[in-house]
Amino acid sequence: MKLQRMALAATLLALVLAAAPASADIVGRPRPGYWELTNVFSVVITQKKVERRCLVASEINKFMTSPSNRHYACTYPSRNVGEGKILLKGSCTTKEGQVADVTASGGYAPETFRLKLSLSTKIAGIPLAGTATTTARRLGDVCPDDAARSEEARKVLRGGNTPPQS
């Protein structure tokens, strides 16, 4: 009888482990909610922007696996995201067709996020390099009524202020 229970326990454990995602993230991904983001962009001159916004899960996933913005379309054929670390390699293209090679690395936890992107390109044959860094900290579960929200966040929130935590 004891042997049968041990066999049953071992079988159940094997089923649970088989059902778990192979890339389970031990550290835990950043959680949706109200975030403060600091972006520093440096190519010839340095620009800094601090914003507070309401982020939903799908937006956080994009920040971690496909950082881009309205000025650039970026692709990352090489992505390694897990255990609190991010490493991406790819390229970004402006609306005018200028292409830059990019490498991004950083780290994350449920309440924080940091990503540094290094880029290199040529303009009129002259090499140009730069960096862009995003540092973020989660301020809370509930977003203030006047918090910035993307169209995607508006759809998910449906008029509410607390993003789902999944």
C-alpha positions in Angstrom: 0.0 0.0 0.0 2.8 2.4 0.9 4.6 1.6 -2.3 1.4 2.3 -4.3 1.0 5.7 -2.7 4.6 6.6 -3.5 4.1 5.5 -7.1 0.9 7.6 -7.3 2.7 10.6 -5.7 5.6 10.2 -8.2 3.2 10.0 -11.1 1.3 13.1 -10.0 4.5 15.0 -9.5 5.6 14.0 -13.0 2.3 15.2 -14.5 2.6 18.5 -12.7 6.1 19.1 -13.9 5.2 18.1 -17.4 2.4 20.5 -17.5 4.5 23.4 -16.2 5.9 25.7 -18.8 9.5 24.9 -19.7 10.5 28.5 -19.4 8.9 29.1 -16.0 10.3 32.4 -14.7 11.6 32.0 -11.2 12.1 35.7 -10.6 8.6 36.8 -11.7 7.8 39.2 -14.5 7.0 42.8 -13.9 3.3 43.2 -12.7 0.7 45.3 -14.4 -0.3 48.5 -12.7 0.8 52.1 -12.3 4.5 52.6 -13.3 7.0 55.4 -13.5 9.4 55.1 -16.5 12.6 57.1 -17.0 13.9 57.0 -20.6 17.3 58.4 -21.4 18.3 58.6 -25.1 21.9 59.6 -26.0 23.1 60.0 -29.6 25.3 63.2 -29.9 23.0 64.9 -27.3 21.2 63.3 -24.3 17.5 63.6 -23.8 15.6 62.4 -20.7 11.9 61.8 -20.3 10.1 60.7 -17.1 6.5 59.6 -17.4 4.0 57.8 -15.2 1.5 55.5 -16.9 -0.9 52.7 -16.5 0.6 49.4 -18.0 -1.3 46.2 -18.7 0.4 42.8 -19.0 0.6 42.8 -22.8 2.5 46.2 -22.8 4.9 44.9 -20.2 5.6 41.9 -22.4 6.3 44.1 -25.3 8.8 46.2 -23.3 10.6 43.1 -22.3 10.7 41.2 -25.6 10.3 43.8 -28.4 11.2 47.4 -27.2 10.3 49.9 -29.9 8.5 53.2 -30.1 6.5 55.3 -32.5 9.6 56.5 -34.3 11.2 53.1 -34.9 10.1 49.6 -36.0 12.3 47.1 -34.3 12.8 43.3 -34.7 14.8 41.0 -32.4 15.6 37.7 -34.0 17.7 36.9 -30.9 15.7 37.0 -27.7 16.7 35.6 -24.3 14.2 36.6 -21.5 14.1 34.7 -18.2 15.2 34.4 -14.6 15.3 38.2 -14.2 17.5 38.9 -17.3 16.9 40.2 -20.8 19.2 40.0 -23.8 18.0 41.0 -27.2 19.8 41.5 -30.6 18.2 42.9 -33.7 17.7 46.0 -35.7 15.5 49.1 -35.7 14.3 51.0 -38.8 13.0 54.6 -38.9 10.0 55.6 -41.0 12.5 57.0 -43.5 14.3 53.6 -43.8 17.4 54.3 -41.7 18.5 51.0 -40.1 20.5 50.6 -36.9 21.8 47.4 -35.4 20.8 47.1 -31.7 21.7 45.1 -28.6 19.6 45.4 -25.5 20.3 43.9 -22.1 18.8 44.4 -18.7 17.0 42.9 -15.8 13.6 42.8 -14.2 11.6 41.8 -11.1 7.9 42.2 -10.2 8.3 45.8 -9.2 11.3 47.0 -11.3 12.6 46.9 -14.8 15.8 48.2 -16.5 16.8 47.9 -20.2 19.8 49.4 -21.9 19.8 49.4 -25.7 23.0 50.1 -27.7 22.7 51.1 -31.3 25.1 51.6 -34.2 24.4 52.9 -37.7 25.8 55.0 -40.4 24.4 58.3 -41.6 25.9 59.5 -44.9 28.7 57.0 -44.5 29.6 58.3 -41.0 29.4 55.8 -38.2 27.1 56.8 -35.3 26.5 55.0 -32.0 24.2 55.7 -29.1 22.3 54.3 -26.2 18.8 54.3 -24.9 18.0 53.3 -21.3 14.6 52.6 -19.7 14.4 52.3 -15.9 11.0 51.7 -14.4 9.5 51.2 -11.0 6.0 50.1 -10.1 4.1 52.6 -8.1 1.0 50.4 -7.3 -1.9 48.2 -8.4 -4.4 51.1 -9.1 -3.8 53.7 -11.7 -5.0 57.3 -11.0 -7.9 58.5 -13.1 -5.6 60.9 -14.9 -2.8 58.4 -15.6 -1.5 58.1 -19.1 -2.9 55.0 -20.9 -2.3 53.6 -24.3 -5.3 52.5 -26.5 -4.4 48.9 -25.6 -4.6 49.7 -21.9 -7.9 51.5 -22.3 -9.4 48.4 -24.0 -8.1 46.1 -21.3 -9.2 48.4 -18.4 -12.7 49.1 -19.9 -13.0 52.3 -17.9 -11.5 50.9 -14.7 -8.3 51.8 -13.0 -6.9 48.4 -11.9 -5.2 46.2 -14.6 -5.7 42.5 -14.3 -2.6 40.8 -12.8 -2.2 38.1 -15.4 
